[in-house]
Amino acid sequence: MNELLSALCLVAVLEGLMLFAAPNGWKRTAAQMLQMPDRQLRICGGLVLGAGLLALWWLKH
């Protein structure tokens, strides 16, 4: 459970870093995502999710 909370905190740090370092780039990216079809966003989300799970598995083994 401690590792999960640590991972969630790290996500918050990285998200905050992006907003702090490049707020205009973040806004442009969000605006572009609003124009994307749901299917394309789901595919991108699935790919990122799969890559994250694969990296996590690799790190644990």
PDB file with SEQRES, HELIX, SHEET and CRYST1 records, atoms N, CA, C and O in Angstrom:
SEQRES   1 A   61  MET ASN GLU LEU LEU SER ALA LEU CYS LEU VAL ALA VAL          
SEQRES   2 A   61  LEU GLU GLY LEU MET LEU PHE ALA ALA PRO ASN GLY TRP          
SEQRES   3 A   61  LYS ARG THR ALA ALA GLN MET LEU GLN MET PRO ASP ARG          
SEQRES   4 A   61  GLN LEU ARG ILE CYS GLY GLY LEU VAL LEU GLY ALA GLY          
SEQRES   5 A   61  LEU LEU ALA LEU TRP TRP LEU LYS HIS                          
HELIX    1 AA1 ASN A    2  ALA A   21  1                                  20    
HELIX    2 AA2 PRO A   23  GLN A   35  1                                  13    
HELIX    3 AA3 ASP A   38  LYS A   60  1                                  23    
CRYST1    1.000    1.000    1.000  90.00  90.00  90.00 P 1           1          
ATOM      1  N   MET A   1       0.813  -1.193   0.000  1.00  0.00           N  
ATOM      2  CA  MET A   1       0.000   0.000   0.000  1.00  0.00           C  
ATOM      3  C   MET A   1       0.861   1.264   0.000  1.00  0.00           C  
ATOM      4  O   MET A   1       0.516   2.271  -0.617  1.00  0.00           O  
ATOM      5  N   ASN A   2       1.992   1.182   0.710  1.00  0.00           N  
ATOM      6  CA  ASN A   2       2.905   2.319   0.761  1.00  0.00           C  
ATOM      7  C   ASN A   2       3.470   2.636  -0.615  1.00  0.00           C  
ATOM      8  O   ASN A   2       3.637   3.806  -0.961  1.00  0.00           O  
ATOM      9  N   GLU A   3       3.767   1.608  -1.404  1.00  0.00           N  
ATOM     10  CA  GLU A   3       4.285   1.826  -2.758  1.00  0.00           C  
ATOM     11  C   GLU A   3       3.245   2.482  -3.644  1.00  0.00           C  
ATOM     12  O   GLU A   3       3.578   3.341  -4.460  1.00  0.00           O  
ATOM     13  N   LEU A   4       1.983   2.085  -3.494  1.00  0.00           N  
ATOM     14  CA  LEU A   4       0.912   2.683  -4.287  1.00  0.00           C  
ATOM     15  C   LEU A   4       0.775   4.166  -3.968  1.00  0.00           C  
ATOM     16  O   LEU A   4       0.671   4.988  -4.878  1.00  0.00           O  
ATOM     17  N   LEU A   5       0.773   4.513  -2.692  1.00  0.00           N  
ATOM     18  CA  LEU A   5       0.673   5.920  -2.307  1.00  0.00           C  
ATOM     19  C   LEU A   5       1.884   6.715  -2.792  1.00  0.00           C  
ATOM     20  O   LEU A   5       1.750   7.865  -3.211  1.00  0.00           O  
ATOM     21  N   SER A   6       3.047   6.110  -2.734  1.00  0.00           N  
ATOM     22  CA  SER A   6       4.259   6.776  -3.238  1.00  0.00           C  
ATOM     23  C   SER A   6       4.144   7.017  -4.737  1.00  0.00           C  
ATOM     24  O   SER A   6       4.524   8.080  -5.229  1.00  0.00           O  
ATOM     25  N   ALA A   7       3.626   6.042  -5.455  1.00  0.00           N  
ATOM     26  CA  ALA A   7       3.468   6.189  -6.902  1.00  0.00           C  
ATOM     27  C   ALA A   7       2.462   7.286  -7.225  1.00  0.00           C  
ATOM     28  O   ALA A   7       2.685   8.074  -8.145  1.00  0.00           O  
ATOM     29  N   LEU A   8       1.362   7.350  -6.485  1.00  0.00           N  
ATOM     30  CA  LEU A   8       0.365   8.394  -6.720  1.00  0.00           C  
ATOM     31  C   LEU A   8       0.930   9.778  -6.412  1.00  0.00           C  
ATOM     32  O   LEU A   8       0.624  10.745  -7.110  1.00  0.00           O  
ATOM     33  N   CYS A   9       1.746   9.873  -5.381  1.00  0.00           N  
ATOM     34  CA  CYS A   9       2.395  11.143  -5.065  1.00  0.00           C  
ATOM     35  C   CYS A   9       3.350  11.551  -6.180  1.00  0.00           C  
ATOM     36  O   CYS A   9       3.426  12.727  -6.535  1.00  0.00           O  
ATOM     37  N   LEU A  10       4.071  10.594  -6.727  1.00  0.00           N  
ATOM     38  CA  LEU A  10       4.984  10.889  -7.829  1.00  0.00           C  
ATOM     39  C   LEU A  10       4.215  11.371  -9.056  1.00  0.00           C  
ATOM     40  O   LEU A  10       4.671  12.280  -9.749  1.00  0.00           O  
ATOM     41  N   VAL A  11       3.067  10.780  -9.332  1.00  0.00           N  
ATOM     42  CA  VAL A  11       2.220  11.246 -10.439  1.00  0.00           C  
ATOM     43  C   VAL A  11       1.823  12.699 -10.205  1.00  0.00           C  
ATOM     44  O   VAL A  11       1.883  13.513 -11.127  1.00  0.00           O  
ATOM     45  N   ALA A  12       1.419  13.032  -8.986  1.00  0.00           N  
ATOM     46  CA  ALA A  12       1.034  14.407  -8.667  1.00  0.00           C  
ATOM     47  C   ALA A  12       2.207  15.363  -8.863  1.00  0.00           C  
ATOM     48  O   ALA A  12       2.029  16.469  -9.372  1.00  0.00           O  
ATOM     49  N   VAL A  13       3.401  14.941  -8.461  1.00  0.00           N  
ATOM     50  CA  VAL A  13       4.591  15.775  -8.641  1.00  0.00           C  
ATOM     51  C   VAL A  13       4.853  16.006 -10.131  1.00  0.00           C  
ATOM     52  O   VAL A  13       5.115  17.136 -10.542  1.00  0.00           O  
ATOM     53  N   LEU A  14       4.787  14.959 -10.931  1.00  0.00           N  
ATOM     54  CA  LEU A  14       5.043  15.101 -12.371  1.00  0.00           C  
ATOM     55  C   LEU A  14       3.983  15.960 -13.053  1.00  0.00           C  
ATOM     56  O   LEU A  14       4.309  16.784 -13.908  1.00  0.00           O  
ATOM     57  N   GLU A  15       2.720  15.775 -12.681  1.00  0.00           N  
ATOM     58  CA  GLU A  15       1.652  16.607 -13.244  1.00  0.00           C  
ATOM     59  C   GLU A  15       1.867  18.068 -12.872  1.00  0.00           C  
ATOM     60  O   GLU A  15       1.751  18.956 -13.716  1.00  0.00           O  
ATOM     61  N   GLY A  16       2.176  18.308 -11.615  1.00  0.00           N  
ATOM     62  CA  GLY A  16       2.423  19.673 -11.174  1.00  0.00           C  
ATOM     63  C   GLY A  16       3.631  20.291 -11.853  1.00  0.00           C  
ATOM     64  O   GLY A  16       3.630  21.481 -12.168  1.00  0.00           O  
ATOM     65  N   LEU A  17       4.649  19.498 -12.077  1.00  0.00           N  
ATOM     66  CA  LEU A  17       5.850  19.977 -12.758  1.00  0.00           C  
ATOM     67  C   LEU A  17       5.531  20.436 -14.172  1.00  0.00           C  
ATOM     68  O   LEU A  17       6.029  21.467 -14.625  1.00  0.00           O  
ATOM     69  N   MET A  18       4.696  19.666 -14.870  1.00  0.00           N  
ATOM     70  CA  MET A  18       4.319  20.044 -16.239  1.00  0.00           C  
ATOM     71  C   MET A  18       3.538  21.363 -16.235  1.00  0.00           C  
ATOM     72  O   MET A  18       3.784  22.232 -17.072  1.00  0.00           O  
ATOM     73  N   LEU A  19       2.611  21.511 -15.307  1.00  0.00           N  
ATOM     74  CA  LEU A  19       1.842  22.755 -15.230  1.00  0.00           C  
ATOM     75  C   LEU A  19       2.721  23.934 -14.833  1.00  0.00           C  
ATOM     76  O   LEU A  19       2.520  25.050 -15.314  1.00  0.00           O  
ATOM     77  N   PHE A  20       3.686  23.695 -13.968  1.00  0.00           N  
ATOM     78  CA  PHE A  20       4.583  24.756 -13.514  1.00  0.00           C  
ATOM     79  C   PHE A  20       5.574  25.154 -14.613  1.00  0.00           C  
ATOM     80  O   PHE A  20       5.805  26.342 -14.840  1.00  0.00           O  
ATOM     81  N   ALA A  21       6.156  24.168 -15.288  1.00  0.00           N  
ATOM     82  CA  ALA A  21       7.227  24.432 -16.254  1.00  0.00           C  
ATOM     83  C   ALA A  21       6.709  24.910 -17.608  1.00  0.00           C  
ATOM     84  O   ALA A  21       7.345  25.742 -18.256  1.00  0.00           O  
ATOM     85  N   ALA A  22       5.560  24.392 -18.039  1.00  0.00           N  
ATOM     86  CA  ALA A  22       5.081  24.721 -19.387  1.00  0.00           C  
ATOM     87  C   ALA A  22       3.556  24.852 -19.412  1.00  0.00           C  
ATOM     88  O   ALA A  22       2.879  24.027 -20.024  1.00  0.00           O  
ATOM     89  N   PRO A  23       3.014  25.871 -18.761  1.00  0.00           N  
ATOM     90  CA  PRO A  23       1.555  25.988 -18.716  1.00  0.00           C  
ATOM     91  C   PRO A  23       0.920  26.202 -20.098  1.00  0.00           C  
ATOM     92  O   PRO A  23      -0.158  25.674 -20.371  1.00  0.00           O  
ATOM     93  N   ASN A  24       1.581  26.972 -20.967  1.00  0.00           N  
ATOM     94  CA  ASN A  24       1.011  27.199 -22.302  1.00  0.00           C  
ATOM     95  C   ASN A  24       1.012  25.931 -23.144  1.00  0.00           C  
ATOM     96  O   ASN A  24       0.061  25.671 -23.881  1.00  0.00           O  
ATOM     97  N   GLY A  25       2.062  25.155 -23.039  1.00  0.00           N  
ATOM     98  CA  GLY A  25       2.117  23.882 -23.766  1.00  0.00           C  
ATOM     99  C   GLY A  25       1.045  22.925 -23.266  1.00  0.00           C  
ATOM    100  O   GLY A  25       0.439  22.192 -24.047  1.00  0.00           O  
ATOM    101  N   TRP A  26       0.820  22.936 -21.970  1.00  0.00           N  
ATOM    102  CA  TRP A  26      -0.212  22.078 -21.389  1.00  0.00           C  
ATOM    103  C   TRP A  26      -1.584  22.501 -21.893  1.00  0.00           C  
ATOM    104  O   TRP A  26      -2.411  21.653 -22.230  1.00  0.00           O  
ATOM    105  N   LYS A  27      -1.832  23.810 -21.946  1.00  0.00           N  
ATOM    106  CA  LYS A  27      -3.114  24.314 -22.442  1.00  0.00           C  
ATOM    107  C   LYS A  27      -3.338  23.940 -23.908  1.00  0.00           C  
ATOM    108  O   LYS A  27      -4.433  23.530 -24.294  1.00  0.00           O  
ATOM    109  N   ARG A  28      -2.287  24.086 -24.718  1.00  0.00           N  
ATOM    110  CA  ARG A  28      -2.416  23.731 -26.141  1.00  0.00           C  
ATOM    111  C   ARG A  28      -2.710  22.243 -26.303  1.00  0.00           C  
ATOM    112  O   ARG A  28      -3.540  21.849 -27.122  1.00  0.00           O  
ATOM    113  N   THR A  29      -2.023  21.425 -25.518  1.00  0.00           N  
ATOM    114  CA  THR A  29      -2.248  19.985 -25.580  1.00  0.00           C  
ATOM    115  C   THR A  29      -3.675  19.642 -25.175  1.00  0.00           C  
ATOM    116  O   THR A  29      -4.324  18.819 -25.821  1.00  0.00           O  
ATOM    117  N   ALA A  30      -4.166  20.269 -24.109  1.00  0.00           N  
ATOM    118  CA  ALA A  30      -5.540  20.016 -23.663  1.00  0.00           C  
ATOM    119  C   ALA A  30      -6.541  20.454 -24.724  1.00  0.00           C  
ATOM    120  O   ALA A  30      -7.534  19.763 -24.953  1.00  0.00           O  
ATOM    121  N   ALA A  31      -6.299  21.588 -25.374  1.00  0.00           N  
ATOM    122  CA  ALA A  31      -7.196  22.062 -26.428  1.00  0.00           C  
ATOM    123  C   ALA A  31      -7.209  21.097 -27.613  1.00  0.00           C  
ATOM    124  O   ALA A  31      -8.260  20.839 -28.199  1.00  0.00           O  
ATOM    125  N   GLN A  32      -6.037  20.567 -27.961  1.00  0.00           N  
ATOM    126  CA  GLN A  32      -5.964  19.601 -29.062  1.00  0.00           C  
ATOM    127  C   GLN A  32      -6.684  18.312 -28.693  1.00  0.00           C  
ATOM    128  O   GLN A  32      -7.328  17.696 -29.544  1.00  0.00           O  
ATOM    129  N   MET A  33      -6.583  17.903 -27.443  1.00  0.00           N  
ATOM    130  CA  MET A  33      -7.256  16.679 -27.016  1.00  0.00           C  
ATOM    131  C   MET A  33      -8.773  16.826 -27.068  1.00  0.00           C  
ATOM    132  O   MET A  33      -9.481  15.855 -27.333  1.00  0.00           O  
ATOM    133  N   LEU A  34      -9.274  18.030 -26.818  1.00  0.00           N  
ATOM    134  CA  LEU A  34     -10.717  18.267 -26.909  1.00  0.00           C  
ATOM    135  C   LEU A  34     -11.236  18.063 -28.334  1.00  0.00           C  
ATOM    136  O   LEU A  34     -12.402  17.724 -28.537  1.00  0.00           O  
ATOM    137  N   GLN A  35     -10.363  18.274 -29.310  1.00  0.00           N  
ATOM    138  CA  GLN A  35     -10.756  18.121 -30.715  1.00  0.00           C  
ATOM    139  C   GLN A  35     -10.649  16.673 -31.210  1.00  0.00           C  
ATOM    140  O   GLN A  35     -11.176  16.342 -32.273  1.00  0.00           O  
ATOM    141  N   MET A  36      -9.978  15.821 -30.454  1.00  0.00           N  
ATOM    142  CA  MET A  36      -9.773  14.435 -30.873  1.00  0.00           C  
ATOM    143  C   MET A  36     -11.026  13.600 -30.623  1.00  0.00           C  
ATOM    144  O   MET A  36     -11.726  13.813 -29.634  1.00  0.00           O  
ATOM    145  N   PRO A  37     -11.306  12.664 -31.502  1.00  0.00           N  
ATOM    146  CA  PRO A  37     -12.434  11.756 -31.258  1.00  0.00           C  
ATOM    147  C   PRO A  37     -12.160  10.866 -30.031  1.00  0.00           C  
ATOM    148  O   PRO A  37     -11.011  10.561 -29.711  1.00  0.00           O  
ATOM    149  N   ASP A  38     -13.240  10.462 -29.361  1.00  0.00           N  
ATOM    150  CA  ASP A  38     -13.103   9.616 -28.167  1.00  0.00           C  
ATOM    151  C   ASP A  38     -12.326   8.341 -28.453  1.00  0.00           C  
ATOM    152  O   ASP A  38     -11.513   7.908 -27.637  1.00  0.00           O  
ATOM    153  N   ARG A  39     -12.573   7.745 -29.606  1.00  0.00           N  
ATOM    154  CA  ARG A  39     -11.890   6.494 -29.954  1.00  0.00           C  
ATOM    155  C   ARG A  39     -10.374   6.690 -29.983  1.00  0.00           C  
ATOM    156  O   ARG A  39      -9.626   5.852 -29.479  1.00  0.00           O  
ATOM    157  N   GLN A  40      -9.928   7.792 -30.572  1.00  0.00           N  
ATOM    158  CA  GLN A  40      -8.489   8.053 -30.669  1.00  0.00           C  
ATOM    159  C   GLN A  40      -7.891   8.289 -29.275  1.00  0.00           C  
ATOM    160  O   GLN A  40      -6.785   7.830 -28.991  1.00  0.00           O  
ATOM    161  N   LEU A  41      -8.615   8.999 -28.413  1.00  0.00           N  
ATOM    162  CA  LEU A  41      -8.132   9.208 -27.051  1.00  0.00           C  
ATOM    163  C   LEU A  41      -8.050   7.892 -26.284  1.00  0.00           C  
ATOM    164  O   LEU A  41      -7.106   7.666 -25.527  1.00  0.00           O  
ATOM    165  N   ARG A  42      -9.044   7.024 -26.483  1.00  0.00           N  
ATOM    166  CA  ARG A  42      -9.016   5.716 -25.810  1.00  0.00           C  
ATOM    167  C   ARG A  42      -7.830   4.883 -26.285  1.00  0.00           C  
ATOM    168  O   ARG A  42      -7.179   4.213 -25.484  1.00  0.00           O  
ATOM    169  N   ILE A  43      -7.552   4.923 -27.566  1.00  0.00           N  
ATOM    170  CA  ILE A  43      -6.406   4.174 -28.095  1.00  0.00           C  
ATOM    171  C   ILE A  43      -5.105   4.706 -27.494  1.00  0.00           C  
ATOM    172  O   ILE A  43      -4.253   3.929 -27.063  1.00  0.00           O  
ATOM    173  N   CYS A  44      -4.954   6.036 -27.465  1.00  0.00           N  
ATOM    174  CA  CYS A  44      -3.745   6.635 -26.865  1.00  0.00           C  
ATOM    175  C   CYS A  44      -3.644   6.277 -25.388  1.00  0.00           C  
ATOM    176  O   CYS A  44      -2.570   5.925 -24.900  1.00  0.00           O  
ATOM    177  N   GLY A  45      -4.764   6.368 -24.680  1.00  0.00           N  
ATOM    178  CA  GLY A  45      -4.771   6.012 -23.266  1.00  0.00           C  
ATOM    179  C   GLY A  45      -4.421   4.554 -23.046  1.00  0.00           C  
ATOM    180  O   GLY A  45      -3.680   4.223 -22.120  1.00  0.00           O  
ATOM    181  N   GLY A  46      -4.948   3.679 -23.890  1.00  0.00           N  
ATOM    182  CA  GLY A  46      -4.639   2.254 -23.784  1.00  0.00           C  
ATOM    183  C   GLY A  46      -3.173   1.961 -24.046  1.00  0.00           C  
ATOM    184  O   GLY A  46      -2.572   1.117 -23.382  1.00  0.00           O  
ATOM    185  N   LEU A  47      -2.598   2.663 -25.017  1.00  0.00           N  
ATOM    186  CA  LEU A  47      -1.177   2.462 -25.319  1.00  0.00           C  
ATOM    187  C   LEU A  47      -0.300   2.931 -24.149  1.00  0.00           C  
ATOM    188  O   LEU A  47       0.655   2.252 -23.772  1.00  0.00           O  
ATOM    189  N   VAL A  48      -0.628   4.084 -23.586  1.00  0.00           N  
ATOM    190  CA  VAL A  48       0.139   4.592 -22.444  1.00  0.00           C  
ATOM    191  C   VAL A  48      -0.026   3.667 -21.246  1.00  0.00           C  
ATOM    192  O   VAL A  48       0.943   3.372 -20.546  1.00  0.00           O  
ATOM    193  N   LEU A  49      -1.248   3.212 -21.011  1.00  0.00           N  
ATOM    194  CA  LEU A  49      -1.508   2.275 -19.923  1.00  0.00           C  
ATOM    195  C   LEU A  49      -0.709   0.986 -20.106  1.00  0.00           C  
ATOM    196  O   LEU A  49      -0.083   0.503 -19.163  1.00  0.00           O  
ATOM    197  N   GLY A  50      -0.731   0.434 -21.312  1.00  0.00           N  
ATOM    198  CA  GLY A  50       0.020  -0.784 -21.588  1.00  0.00           C  
ATOM    199  C   GLY A  50       1.520  -0.595 -21.421  1.00  0.00           C  
ATOM    200  O   GLY A  50       2.204  -1.455 -20.866  1.00  0.00           O  
ATOM    201  N   ALA A  51       2.030   0.540 -21.907  1.00  0.00           N  
ATOM    202  CA  ALA A  51       3.462   0.815 -21.771  1.00  0.00           C  
ATOM    203  C   ALA A  51       3.842   0.954 -20.294  1.00  0.00           C  
ATOM    204  O   ALA A  51       4.892   0.471 -19.871  1.00  0.00           O  
ATOM    205  N   GLY A  52       2.990   1.612 -19.521  1.00  0.00           N  
ATOM    206  CA  GLY A  52       3.260   1.762 -18.095  1.00  0.00           C  
ATOM    207  C   GLY A  52       3.244   0.434 -17.367  1.00  0.00           C  
ATOM    208  O   GLY A  52       4.105   0.172 -16.527  1.00  0.00           O  
ATOM    209  N   LEU A  53       2.270  -0.408 -17.684  1.00  0.00           N  
ATOM    210  CA  LEU A  53       2.216  -1.728 -17.048  1.00  0.00           C  
ATOM    211  C   LEU A  53       3.412  -2.585 -17.437  1.00  0.00           C  
ATOM    212  O   LEU A  53       3.977  -3.291 -16.601  1.00  0.00           O  
ATOM    213  N   LEU A  54       3.796  -2.523 -18.709  1.00  0.00           N  
ATOM    214  CA  LEU A  54       4.960  -3.279 -19.168  1.00  0.00           C  
ATOM    215  C   LEU A  54       6.228  -2.791 -18.470  1.00  0.00           C  
ATOM    216  O   LEU A  54       7.053  -3.602 -18.049  1.00  0.00           O  
ATOM    217  N   ALA A  55       6.390  -1.477 -18.344  1.00  0.00           N  
ATOM    218  CA  ALA A  55       7.570  -0.932 -17.665  1.00  0.00           C  
ATOM    219  C   ALA A  55       7.573  -1.321 -16.193  1.00  0.00           C  
ATOM    220  O   ALA A  55       8.618  -1.662 -15.638  1.00  0.00           O  
ATOM    221  N   LEU A  56       6.410  -1.269 -15.562  1.00  0.00           N  
ATOM    222  CA  LEU A  56       6.314  -1.663 -14.154  1.00  0.00           C  
ATOM    223  C   LEU A  56       6.658  -3.132 -13.971  1.00  0.00           C  
ATOM    224  O   LEU A  56       7.387  -3.490 -13.046  1.00  0.00           O  
ATOM    225  N   TRP A  57       6.139  -3.983 -14.843  1.00  0.00           N  
ATOM    226  CA  TRP A  57       6.453  -5.409 -14.785  1.00  0.00           C  
ATOM    227  C   TRP A  57       7.954  -5.622 -14.964  1.00  0.00           C  
ATOM    228  O   TRP A  57       8.566  -6.401 -14.233  1.00  0.00           O  
ATOM    229  N   TRP A  58       8.543  -4.931 -15.933  1.00  0.00           N  
ATOM    230  CA  TRP A  58       9.966  -5.072 -16.214  1.00  0.00           C  
ATOM    231  C   TRP A  58      10.805  -4.654 -14.991  1.00  0.00           C  
ATOM    232  O   TRP A  58      11.778  -5.321 -14.638  1.00  0.00           O  
ATOM    233  N   LEU A  59      10.413  -3.548 -14.358  1.00  0.00           N  
ATOM    234  CA  LEU A  59      11.152  -3.073 -13.201  1.00  0.00           C  
ATOM    235  C   LEU A  59      11.049  -4.015 -12.014  1.00  0.00           C  
ATOM    236  O   LEU A  59      11.990  -4.121 -11.227  1.00  0.00           O  
ATOM    237  N   LYS A  60       9.924  -4.699 -11.875  1.00  0.00           N  
ATOM    238  CA  LYS A  60       9.707  -5.598 -10.735  1.00  0.00           C  
ATOM    239  C   LYS A  60      10.361  -6.955 -10.933  1.00  0.00           C  
ATOM    240  O   LYS A  60      10.512  -7.705  -9.969  1.00  0.00           O  
ATOM    241  N   HIS A  61      10.755  -7.292 -12.164  1.00  0.00           N  
ATOM    242  CA  HIS A  61      11.360  -8.614 -12.419  1.00  0.00           C  
ATOM    243  C   HIS A  61      12.809  -8.504 -12.739  1.00  0.00           C  
ATOM    244  O   HIS A  61      13.466  -9.517 -12.978  1.00  0.00           O  
TER     245      HIS A  61                                                      
END                                                                             
